[in-house]
């Protein structure tokens, strides 16, 4: 039975296994027919900055950029915490296609009735 899945991620390129795994879980959730949303907090906002995950991979061999390309192609919402990005001098026009800034209020809204996974 398909539902809604919200993946909340706070680690970035500094933790390639966890970061790639979060994107992988979002991909699997979507492939299983779930409405899927990703919310990027703290260091994770770097994952949706253009050009930063091109060579990021997990120890399992999963490639973050390939997984992100899937999410983008299927228009999975990629929400970057606005103050987290601004604190790191990332502007919204630097984000990858399909990503946009979002507020904490939107995070809570997306979490209503969803299975929430936090990494």
N, C-alpha and C positions, 0 to 999 in steps of 0.2 A: 504494500500500500504506500503510495507516494505521499509525501508531506512536504514540509518546509525545513530546510537545514540552513543554519547560520554558522559560518566558520569565522571565529574571531581570532586574529593572529597578532601577536605583539613582537615577535622576533623577526629579524631581517637577515641580511646577507651574512651577519656575524654567526648565525646558526643555520647553516645550509640544510642540514637534515630536517630540522623542525619546520623550517620555512617551506621547503619543497614538499614535505609531508602534508602540510596544511593545504597547499594548492592541489596536491594529489587527492586528498579527501574531498575537496570541493568538486573536483572532476568526477570522481566516482559517484558522489551524491547526485550530481546532475545526470550522469549516464543512467542512473537507476530511476530517473523520472521525478526526482524531487525538485521543488522550487529551491534554488540555491542562491545564497548571498554570501559574499566575503566582506569582512570589515577589518581594515588594517589599522592597527594602533601602534604607537611608540615607534620602535625601529622598523617595524613592518612596512611603514609608509615608503621606505626605500624600494620595496619590492614592486611598487606600481609607478616608480619614477622611470621614465624612458631610458632604456639601455643598461639598467643595473643588474638584471638577472640573467643576462645572456649566457653566462657560463656557470650558473648555479645549479648544482645537482646534489642529490642525496647519495649516501653510501650504497643504496640499492641500485643506483644507476638511473633513477628517475630524474628527468631534466625539467627544472622549474619552468623554463621559457616555453618548452613544448606544451606543458600542462596549461600554462597561462594562455597560450595561443588558443587552446581548445575553449577555455572559459570565455575569451574574447569573442571567438567565432559564434558561440552560442548565447552571447549577450547576457552572461551571468553578471549581475551587478558587483562591481569592485569599488567598495566605498573606503575612502581614505579619511581618517580622522583629521578634521580641519586644523585644530590647534597643534596636533602632533606634526603635521606636515609643515605648517607655517613656522614652528619652532626650529625645524630642520632646514629652513629656507627653501622649501619645495613649493613652487607655485602650481596652480591647477593646470596651467598650460604645459607643464612638464610631465604630466601623467600620461601613462600609456592609454591607448584607445580603449574606451569602455570604462575607464576609471574616473571617479569624480570625488570631490570633497563631500563629507557628510558630518553631521553633528552627533553628539552623544544621544540626543533625543531620537534621532533616526535609528541609532543602534538599538535602543530599547523598542522602538516601533517594529523593527525587523525581527526582533527576538520574540515577539508575541506569537504564541502557538507554534514556535519552531523548536526543533532539536538544536541545541547550541553546543558547539564544540569549540573549545578555547585552547590555543597553542601559543 
